[in-house]
Amino acid sequence: MSPDSDTPTLYIAEFIDGPLEGQIDSRALVRGKHAPRISMVAAVGGLESVFWYDEVDERDVSGQLRVRYAFDQGDSDPIDTEVEPL
């Protein structure tokens, strides 16, 4: 067994819209494949919310797999864009 056999192969998830627009995340391939749909937890307006993202496309950038994901607003927690003052 080689020393790298326990090291997961990673890919970069890029969020192209929604509340996580412009952010990236390093994720592990599962059985050699990236996830076609992922969930992310983030705080918006001080509240934790679950956001779902679906794969748009994938590409190789200098030997690193990068997958772009689009926001699925219908399955995600609602985002209250108007935060009431305390």
N, C-alpha and C positions, 0 to 999 in steps of 0.2 A: 504494500500500500504506500503510495507516495505521500509526502508531507502535505500536499495541497488537496488531498482527497476529502478532508473534512471542512475545507473552506468553501462556502457557498459561492456560486457564480452570481454576480450582481448585475443589475441593469438600472438605468436611470429613468424614473417616471417624471414626465414634464406635464404640469397642469396648465392648459391653454386658456381656460376661462373660469368663471365662477369665483367663489370666495378665495380659492387658492391660486388664482391666476398668477403666472410668473414664477411660482415656486417649483422646486424639484425635490425628489426624494429618491434615495438609493434603496433598492428593494432586491430581494433574493429571487432567483429563478426557482420555480418548483417543478421538479422532474424535467428540467431543461427548458421550461416555458415561462413566459411572463403571464401575469394575470390579465385577462381581457376586461375585468371589472374590479375596481378596488374601492374601498371605503377609507375615508380619512376623518379623524376627529380633530376639530379645531375650535378655538374660542372666538366667537364673534359677539361683540358688544358685552363681553364678560360672561357669556353663556357658552358651554360646550355644545357643539352640534356635530352630527354625523353627516358627511357629504359623500355622495356616490359619484364616481367617475368611470366613464367607459372609454375603451381604447379607440383611438382615431386611426393611428398608423404607427409603424415602427421603422427605424432606420439604424444603420451602423455609422457611428462617428468615431473615426480613428480607433476602430476595434472595440468600441464600447456600444452595447445595445442601448438605444434610447427609444422610449415609447411615449407617445403623446396621448393625453387623456382629456376628454371633454366632460364638463359638469352635467350631471343628470339631476336637474332641479326637481322633477316630479317625485323621485325616490328619496331625495335628501330632506333633512330637517329644514323647516322654513327659516328664512333669514329676515329678521326684523331690521329694516334699514333705518327706521326712525327710533332712536334710543331716547327714551324720556329722561329728562334731567332728574337728579335725586332730590 
